[in-house]
Amino acid sequence: MPPSDNIEKTGSTTVTLTINDAPVVLTVDRAMAPCAANAFISLAEQGYYNDTSCHKLSTGDAKYLQCGDPSGTGNGGPGYSYPVERGAKAGGSVGSGTLALVADSQHRLGSQFALVYGDSKLSDSFLVIGSIDKDGAESISDIAHKGLADDGLNPKVDTKIGSVVMG
């Protein structure tokens, strides 16, 4: 479990993912959902996301690349889960460059997150916690434009987070 004492409720943290050798800079806004932001940052600091695949590409009304499951199946997580915070923005219309955590069917969060690469309508299973820089969103869009794998879920291009750098 991430530390739960004195969770910061203001400010932001920058996290840079390297996805297929391209930097994707995330800004995690602690005010949007302090507990969820804390959990995401804690996993990133621990190297949890290093060398993991992004296992789902959505190209319909919701345009996002889903990552954060080391098993690569969409069913894995960090071994704990927590509820979506009250008052936080869950779902709705969002723009390209949105960073959101993805809840399971019981509306509990773990480690999975979505990188939104186009204007989208997200279900209430998505909790917005920040943003993606313009170049990073374009890199994700480039992956999406290469299409879906034969299974209709994964990106056609093998998509991996190589490393995560804080700050």
Contact map, one row per residue, 1 for C-alpha under 8 A:
11100000000000000000000000000000000000100000000000000000000000000000000000000001000000000000000000000000000000000000000000000000000000000000000000000000000000000000000
11110000000000000000000000000000000001100110000000000000000000000000000000000000000000000000000000000000000000000000000000000000000000000000000000000000000000000000000
11111010000000000000000000000000000001100100000000000000000000000000000000000000000000000000000000000000000000000000000000000000000000000000000000000000000000000000000
01111110000000000000000000000000001000000000000000000000000000000000000000000000000000000000000000000000000000000000000000000000000000000000000000000000000000000000000
00111110000000000000000000000000000000000000000000000000000000000000000000000000000000000000000000000000000000000000000000000000000000000000000000000000000000000000000
00011111000000000000000000000000000000000000000000000000000000000000000000000000000000000000000000000000000000000000000000000000000000000000000000000000000000000000000
00111111100000000000000000000000011001000000000000000000000000000000000000000000000000000000000000000000000000000000000000000000000000000000000000000000000000000000000
00000111111000000000000000000100010001000000000000000000000000000000000000000000000000000000000000000000000000000000000000000000000000000000000000000000000000000000000
00000011111000000000000000000110110000000000000000000000000000000000000000000000000000000000000000000000000000000000000000000000000000000000000000000000000000000000000
00000001111100000000000000001110010000000000000000000000000000000000000000000000000000000000000000000000000000000000000000000000000000000000000000000000000000000000000
00000001111110000000000000001110000000000000000000000000000000000000000000000000000000000000000000000000000000000000000000000000000000000000000000000000000000000000000
00000000011111000000000000111110000000000000000000000000000000000000000000000000000000000000000000000000000000000000000000000000000000000000000000000000000000000000000
00000000001111100000000000111100000000001000000000000000000000000000000000000000000000000000000000000000000000000000000000000000000000000000000000000000000000000000011
00000000000111110000000011110000000000000000000000000000000000000000000000000000000000000000000000000000000000000000000000000000000000000000000000000000000000000000011
00000000000011111000000011110000000000000001000000000000000000000000000000000000000000000000000000000000000000000000000000000000000000000000000000000000000000000001111
00000000000001111100001111000000000000000000000000000000000000000000000000000000000000000000000000000000000000000000000000000000000000000000000000000000000000000001111
00000000000000111110001111000000000000000000000000000000000000000000000000000000000000000000000000000000000000000000000000000000000000000000000000000000000000001111100
00000000000000011111111100000000000000000000000000000000000000000000000000000000000000000000000000000000000000000000000000000000000000000000000000000000000000001111000
00000000000000001111111100000000000000000000000000000000000000000000000000000000000000000000000000000000000000000000000000000000000000000000000000000000000000111110000
00000000000000000111110000000000000000000000000000000000000000000000000000000000000000000000000000000000000000000000000000000000000000000000000000000000000000111100000
00000000000000000111111000000000000000000000000000000000000000000000000000000000000000000000000000000000000000000000000000000000000000000000000000000000000000000100000
00000000000000000111111100000000000000000000000000000000000000000000000000000000000000000000000000000000000000000000000000000000000000010010000000000000000000000000000
00000000000000011110111110000000000000000000000000000000000000000000000000000000000000000000000000000000000000000000000000000000000000010000000000000000000000000000000
00000000000000011110011111000000000000000000000000000000000000000000000000000000000000000000000000000000000000000000000000000000000110111010000000000000000000000000000
00000000000001111000001111100000000000000000000000000000000000000000000000000000000000000000000000000000000000000000000000000000000110010000000000000000000000000000000
00000000000001111000000111110000000000000000000000000000000000000000000000000000000000000000000000100000000000000000000000000000011110000000000000000000000000000000000
00000000000111100000000011111000000000000000000000000000000000000000000000000000000000000000000000000000000000000000000000000000011110000000000000000000000000000000000
00000000000111100000000001111100000010001000000000000000000000000000000000000000000000000000000000100000000000000000000000000000111000000000000000000000000000000000000
00000000011110000000000000111111100010000000000000000000000000000000000000000000000000000000000000000000000000000000000000000000111000000000000000000000000000000000000
00000001111110000000000000011111110011000000000000000000000000000000000000000000000000000000000000000000000000000000000000000000100000000000000000000000000000000000000
00000000111100000000000000001111110000000000000000000000000000000000000000000000000000000000000000000000000000000000000000000000000000000000000000000000000000000000000
00000000000000000000000000001111110010000000000000000000000000000000000000000000000000011000000000000000000000000000000000000001110000000000000000000000000000000000000
00000000100000000000000000001111111110000000000000000000000000000000000000000000000010010000000000000000000000000000000000000001100000000000000000000000000000000000000
00000011110000000000000000000111111111000000000000000000000000000000000000000000000000000000000000000000000000000000000000000000000000000000000000000000000000000000000
00010010000000000000000000000000111111100000000000000000000000000000000000000000000010000000000000000000000000000000000000000000000000000000000000000000000000000000000
00000000000000000000000000000000111111110000000000000000000000000000000000000000000110000000000000001000000010000000000000000000100000000000000000000000000000000000000
00000000000000000000000000011101111111111000000000000000000000000000000000000000000000000000000000000000000000000000000000000000100000000000000000000000000000000000000
01100011000000000000000000000100011111111100000000000000000000000000000000000000000000000000000000000000000000000000000000000000000000000000000000000000000000000000000
11100000000000000000000000000000001111111110000000000000000000000000000000000000000000000000000000000000000000100000000000000000000000000000000000000000000000000000000
00000000000000000000000000000000000111111111000000000000000000000000000000000000000000000000000000000000000000100000000000000000000000000000000000000000000000000000000
00000000000010000000000000010000000011111111100000000000000000000000000000000000000000000000000000000000000000000000000000000000000000000000000000000000000000000000000
01100000000000000000000000000000000001111111110000000000000000000000000000000000000000000000000000000000000000000000000000000000000000000000000000000000000000000000000
01000000000000000000000000000000000000111111111110000000000000000000000000000000000000000000000000000000000000100000000000000000000000000000000000000000000000000000000
00000000000000100000000000000000000000011111111110000000000000000000000000000000000000000000000000000000000000000000000000000000000000000000000000000000000000000001110
00000000000000000000000000000000000000001111111100000000000000000000000000000000000000000000000000000000000000000000000000000000000000000000000000000000000000000001110
00000000000000000000000000000000000000000111111100000000000000000000000000000000000000000000000000000000000000000000000000000000000000000000000000000000000000000000000
00000000000000000000000000000000000000000011111111000000000000000000000000000000000000000000000000000000000000000000000000000000000000000000000000000000000000000011000
00000000000000000000000000000000000000000011111111000000000000000000010000000000000000000000000000000000000000000000000000000000000000000000000000000000000000000000000
00000000000000000000000000000000000000000011001111110000000000000001110000000000000000000000000000000000000000000000000000000000000000000000000000000000000000001011000
00000000000000000000000000000000000000000000001111110000000000000000000000000000000000000000000000000000000000000000000000000000000000000000000000000000000000001111000
00000000000000000000000000000000000000000000000011111000000000000000000000000000000000000000000000000000000000000000000000000000000000000000000000000000000000011110000
00000000000000000000000000000000000000000000000011111100000000000011111100000000000000000000000000000000000000000000000000000000000000000000000000000000000000011100000
00000000000000000000000000000000000000000000000000111110000000000011110100000000000000000000000000000000000000000000000000000000000000000000000000000000000001111000000
00000000000000000000000000000000000000000000000000011111000000001111100100000000000000000000000000000000000000000000000000000000000000000000000000000000010000111000000
00000000000000000000000000000000000000000000000000001111100000001110100111000000000000000000000000000000000000000000000000000000000000000000000000000000111000100000000
00000000000000000000000000000000000000000000000000000111110000001110000001000000000000000000000000000000000000000000000000000000000000000000000000000000111000000000000
00000000000000000000000000000000000000000000000000000011111000111100000000000000000000000000000000000000000000000000000000000000000000000000000100010000111000000000000
00000000000000000000000000000000000000000000000000000001111101111000000000000000000000000000000000000000000000000000000000000000000000000000000000000000100000000000000
00000000000000000000000000000000000000000000000000000000111111110000000000000000000000000000000000000000000000000000000000000000000000000000000100000000000000000000000
00000000000000000000000000000000000000000000000000000000011111100000000000000000000000000000000000000000000000000000000000000000000000000000000000000000000000000000000
00000000000000000000000000000000000000000000000000000000001111100000000000000000000000000000000000000000000000000000000111000000000000000000000000000000000000000000000
00000000000000000000000000000000000000000000000000000000011111110000000000000000000000000000000000000000000000000001011111000000000000000000000000000000000000000000000
00000000000000000000000000000000000000000000000000000000111111111000000000000000000000000000000000000000000000000001111100000000000000000000000000000000000000000000000
00000000000000000000000000000000000000000000000000000000111001111100000000000000000000000000000000000000000000000111110000000000000000000000000000000000000000000000000
00000000000000000000000000000000000000000000000000000111110000111110000000000000000000000000000000000000000000000111100000000000000000000001000100000000000000000000000
00000000000000000000000000000000000000000000000000000111100000011111000000000000000000000000000000000000000000011110000000000000000000000000000000000000000000000000000
00000000000000000000000000000000000000000000000000011111000000001111100000000000000000000000000000000000000000011110000000000000000000000000000000000000000000000000000
00000000000000000000000000000000000000000000000010011100000000000111110000001000000000000000000000000000000000111000000000000000000000000000000000000000000000000000000
00000000000000000000000000000000000000000000000010011110000000000011111111111000000000000000000000000000000000110000000000000000000000000000000000000000000000000000000
00000000000000000000000000000000000000000000000110011000000000000001111100011000000000000000000000000000000000000000000000000000000000000000000000000000000000000000000
00000000000000000000000000000000000000000000000000010000000000000000111111110000000000000000000000000000000000000000000000000000000000000000000000000000000000000000000
00000000000000000000000000000000000000000000000000011110000000000000111111110000000000000000000000000000000000000000000000000000000000000000000000000000000000000000000
00000000000000000000000000000000000000000000000000000010000000000000101111110000000000000000000000000000000000000000000000000000000000000000000000000000000000000000000
00000000000000000000000000000000000000000000000000000011000000000000101111110000000000000000000000000000000000010000000000000000000000000000000000000000000000000000000
00000000000000000000000000000000000000000000000000000000000000000000101111111000000000000000000000000000000000000000000000000000000000000000000000000000000000000000000
00000000000000000000000000000000000000000000000000000000000000000000111111111100000000000000000000000000000000000000000000000000000000000000000000000000000000000000000
00000000000000000000000000000000000000000000000000000000000000000001110000111111000000000000000000000000000001110000000000000000000000000000000000000000000000000000000
00000000000000000000000000000000000000000000000000000000000000000000000000011111100000000000000000000000000001100000000000000000000000000000000000000000000000000000000
00000000000000000000000000000000000000000000000000000000000000000000000000001111100000000000000000000000000001000000000000000000000000000000000000000000000000000000000
10000000000000000000000000000000000000000000000000000000000000000000000000001111110000000000000000000000000001000000000000000000000000000000000000000000000000000000000
00000000000000000000000000000000000000000000000000000000000000000000000000000111111000000000000000000000000111000000000000000000000000000000000000000000000000000000000
00000000000000000000000000000000000000000000000000000000000000000000000000000001111100000000000000000000000111000000000000000000000000000000000000000000000000000000000
00000000000000000000000000000000000000000000000000000000000000000000000000000000111110000000000000000000001110000000000000000000000000000000000000000000000000000000000
00000000000000000000000000000000000100000000000000000000000000000000000000000000011111010000000000000010001110000000000000000010000000000000000000000000000000000000000
00000000000000000000000000000000101100000000000000000000000000000000000000000000001111110000000000000000000000000000000000000000000000000000000000000000000000000000000
00000000000000000000000000000000000000000000000000000000000000000000000000000000000111110000000000000000000000000000000000000000000000000000000000000000000000000000000
00000000000000000000000000000000000000000000000000000000000000000000000000000000000011111000000000000000000000000000000000000000000000000000000000000000000000000000000
00000000000000000000000000000001100000000000000000000000000000000000000000000000000111111100000000000000000000000000000000000011000000000000000000000000000000000000000
00000000000000000000000000000001000000000000000000000000000000000000000000000000000000111110000000000000000000000000000000000011000000000000000000000000000000000000000
00000000000000000000000000000000000000000000000000000000000000000000000000000000000000011111000000000000000000000000000000111111000000000000000000000000000000000000000
00000000000000000000000000000000000000000000000000000000000000000000000000000000000000001111110000000000000000000000000011111111000000000000000000000000000000000000000
00000000000000000000000000000000000000000000000000000000000000000000000000000000000000000111110000000000000000000000000011110000000000000000000000000000000000000000000
00000000000000000000000000000000000000000000000000000000000000000000000000000000000000000011111000000000000000000000001111000000000000000000000000000000000000000000000
00000000000000000000000000000000000000000000000000000000000000000000000000000000000000000011111101000000000000000000001111000000000000000000000000000000000000000000000
00000000000000000000000000000000000000000000000000000000000000000000000000000000000000000000111111000000000000000001111100000000000000000000000000000000000000000000000
00000000000000000000000000000000000000000000000000000000000000000000000000000000000000000000011111000000000000000001111100000000000000001000000000000000000000000000000
00000000000000000000000000000000000000000000000000000000000000000000000000000000000000000000001111100000000000000011110000000000001111011000000000000000000000000000000
00000000000000000000000000000000000000000000000000000000000000000000000000000000000000000000011111110000000000000011100000000001011100000000000000000000000000000000000
00000000000000000000000001010000000000000000000000000000000000000000000000000000000000000000000011111000000000001111000000000001111100000000000000000000000000000000000
00000000000000000000000000000000000000000000000000000000000000000000000000000000000000000000000001111100000000001111000000000111110000000000000000000000000000000000000
00000000000000000000000000000000000100000000000000000000000000000000000000000000000000000000000000111110000010111100000000000111100000000000000000000000000000000000000
00000000000000000000000000000000000000000000000000000000000000000000000000000000000000000000000000011111000011111100000000001110000000000000000000000000000000000000000
00000000000000000000000000000000000000000000000000000000000000000000000000000000000100000000000000001111111111010000000000001110000000000000000000000000000000000000000
00000000000000000000000000000000000000000000000000000000000000000000000000000000000000000000000000000111111110000000000000001000000000000000000000000000000000000000000
00000000000000000000000000000000000000000000000000000000000000000000000000000000000000000000000000000011111100000000000000001000000000000000000000000000000000000000000
00000000000000000000000000000000000000000000000000000000000000000000000000000000000000000000000000000011111100000000000000000000000000000000000000000000000000000000000
00000000000000000000000000000000000000000000000000000000000000000000000000000000001100000000000000000011111110000000000000001000000000000000000000000000000000000000000
00000000000000000000000000000000000000000000000000000000000000000000000000000000111100000000000000000011111111000000000000000000000000000000000000000000000000000000000
00000000000000000000000000000000000100000000000000000000000000000000000000000000111100000000000000001111001111110000000000000000000000000000000000000000000000000000000
00000000000000000000000000000000000000000000000000000000000000000000000000001111110000000000000000000110000111110000000000000000000000000000000000000000000000000000000
00000000000000000000000000000000000000110010000000000000000000000001100000001100000000000000000000001100000011111000000000000000000000000000000000000000000000000000000
00000000000000000000000000000000000000000000000000000000000000000111100001001000000000000000000000001110000011111100000000000000000000000000000000000000000000000000000
00000000000000000000000000000000000000000000000000000000000000000111000000000000000000000000000000111100000000111110000000000000000000000000000000000000000000000000000
00000000000000000000000000000000000000000000000000000000000000011110000000000000000000000000000000111100000000011111000000000100000000000000000000000000000000000000000
00000000000000000000000000000000000000000000000000000000000000011110000000000000000000000000000011110000000000001111100000000000000100001001000000000000000000000000000
00000000000000000000000000000000000000000000000000000000000001111000000000000000000000000000001111110000000000000111111100000000000000001000000000000000000000000000000
00000000000000000000000000000000000000000000000000000000000000111000000000000000000000000000001111000000000000000011111000000000000000001101100000000000000000000000000
00000000000000000000000000000000000000000000000000000000000001110000000000000000000000000000001110000000000000000001111100000000000000000000100000000000000000000000000
00000000000000000000000000000000000000000000000000000000000001100000000000000000000000000000111100000000000000000001111110000000000000000000000000000000000000000000000
00000000000000000000000000000000000000000000000000000000000011100000000000000000000000000000111100000000000000000001011111000000000000000000000000000000000000000000000
00000000000000000000000000000000000000000000000000000000000011000000000000000000000000000011110000000000000000000000001111100000000000000000000000000000000000000000000
00000000000000000000000000000000000000000000000000000000000011000000000000000000000000000011110000000000000000000000000111111100000000000000000000000000000000000000000
00000000000000000000000000000000000000000000000000000000000000000000000000000000000000000111000000000000000000000000000011111100000000000000000000000000000000000000000
00000000000000000000000000000000000000000000000000000000000000000000000000000000000000000111000000000000000000000000000001111110000000000000000000000000000000000000000
00000000000000000000000000000000000000000000000000000000000000000000000000000000000000000110000000000111101000000000000001111110000000000000000000000000000000000000000
00000000000000000000000000000000000000000000000000000000000000000000000000000000000000000110000000011110000000000100000001111111000000000000000000000000000000000000000
00000000000000000000000000000000000000000000000000000000000000000000000000000000000100011110000000011110000000000000000000011111100000000000000000000000000000000000000
00000000000000000000000000000001100000000000000000000000000000000000000000000000000000011110000001111000000000000000000000000111110000000000000000000000000000000000000
00000000000000000000000000011101100110000000000000000000000000000000000000000000000000000000000000111000000000000000000000000011111000000000000000000000000000000000000
00000000000000000000000001111001000000000000000000000000000000000000000000000000000000000000000001110000000000000000000000000001111100000000000000000000000000000000000
00000000000000000000000001111000000000000000000000000000000000000000000000000000000000000000000011100000000000000000000000000000111110000000000000000000000000000000000
00000000000000000000000111100000000000000000000000000000000000000000000000000000000000000000000011100000000000000010000000000000011111011000000000000000000000000000000
00000000000000000000000111100000000000000000000000000000000000000000000000000000000000000000000010000000000000000000000000000000001111111000000000000000000000000000000
00000000000000000000000000000000000000000000000000000000000000000000000000000000000000000000000010000000000000000000000000000000000111111100000000000000000000000000000
00000000000000000000000100000000000000000000000000000000000000000000000000000000000000000000000000000000000000000000000000000000000011111110000000000000000000000000000
00000000000000000000011110000000000000000000000000000000000000000000000000000000000000000000000010000000000000000000000000000000000111111111000000000000000000000000000
00000000000000000000000100000000000000000000000000000000000000000000000000000000000000000000000110000000000000000011100000000000000111111111100000000000000000000000000
00000000000000000000000000000000000000000000000000000000000000000000000000000000000000000000000000000000000000000000100000000000000001111111110000000000000000000000000
00000000000000000000010100000000000000000000000000000000000000000000000000000000000000000000000000000000000000000000000000000000000000111111111000000000000000000000000
00000000000000000000000000000000000000000000000000000000000000001000000000000000000000000000000000000000000000000010100000000000000000011111111100000000000000000000000
00000000000000000000000000000000000000000000000000000000000000000000000000000000000000000000000000000000000000000000110000000000000000001111111110000000000000000000000
00000000000000000000000000000000000000000000000000000000000000000000000000000000000000000000000000000000000000000000000000000000000000000111111111000000000000000000000
00000000000000000000000000000000000000000000000000000000000000000000000000000000000000000000000000000000000000000000000000000000000000000011111111100000001010100000000
00000000000000000000000000000000000000000000000000000000101000001000000000000000000000000000000000000000000000000000000000000000000000000001111111110000001000000000000
00000000000000000000000000000000000000000000000000000000000000000000000000000000000000000000000000000000000000000000000000000000000000000000111111100000000000000000000
00000000000000000000000000000000000000000000000000000000000000000000000000000000000000000000000000000000000000000000000000000000000000000000011111110000001110000000000
00000000000000000000000000000000000000000000000000000000000000000000000000000000000000000000000000000000000000000000000000000000000000000000001111111000001110000000000
00000000000000000000000000000000000000000000000000000000100000000000000000000000000000000000000000000000000000000000000000000000000000000000000101111111111110000000000
00000000000000000000000000000000000000000000000000000000000000000000000000000000000000000000000000000000000000000000000000000000000000000000000000111111111110000000000
00000000000000000000000000000000000000000000000000000000000000000000000000000000000000000000000000000000000000000000000000000000000000000000000000011111100100000000000
00000000000000000000000000000000000000000000000000000000000000000000000000000000000000000000000000000000000000000000000000000000000000000000000000011111110000000000000
00000000000000000000000000000000000000000000000000000000000000000000000000000000000000000000000000000000000000000000000000000000000000000000000000011111110000000000000
00000000000000000000000000000000000000000000000000000011110000000000000000000000000000000000000000000000000000000000000000000000000000000000000000011111111000000000000
00000000000000000000000000000000000000000000000000000111100000000000000000000000000000000000000000000000000000000000000000000000000000000000000000011011111100000000000
00000000000000000000000000000000000000000000000000000011100000000000000000000000000000000000000000000000000000000000000000000000000000000000001101111000111111100000000
00000000000000000000000000000000000000000000000000000000000000000000000000000000000000000000000000000000000000000000000000000000000000000000000001111100011111000000000
00000000000000000000000000000000000000000000000000000000000000000000000000000000000000000000000000000000000000000000000000000000000000000000001001111000001111100000000
00000000000000000000000000000000000000000000000000001000000000000000000000000000000000000000000000000000000000000000000000000000000000000000000000000000001111110000000
00000000000000000011000000000000000000000000000000001110000000000000000000000000000000000000000000000000000000000000000000000000000000000000001000000000001011111000000
00000000000000000011000000000000000000000000000000111100000000000000000000000000000000000000000000000000000000000000000000000000000000000000000000000000000001111100000
00000000000000001111000000000000000000000000000011111100000000000000000000000000000000000000000000000000000000000000000000000000000000000000000000000000000000111111000
00000000000000001111100000000000000000000000000001110000000000000000000000000000000000000000000000000000000000000000000000000000000000000000000000000000000000011111000
00000000000000001110000000000000000000000000001011100000000000000000000000000000000000000000000000000000000000000000000000000000000000000000000000000000000000001111100
00000000000000111100000000000000000000000001101011000000000000000000000000000000000000000000000000000000000000000000000000000000000000000000000000000000000000001111110
00000000000000111000000000000000000000000001100000000000000000000000000000000000000000000000000000000000000000000000000000000000000000000000000000000000000000000011111
00000000000011110000000000000000000000000001100000000000000000000000000000000000000000000000000000000000000000000000000000000000000000000000000000000000000000000001111
00000000000011110000000000000000000000000000000000000000000000000000000000000000000000000000000000000000000000000000000000000000000000000000000000000000000000000000111
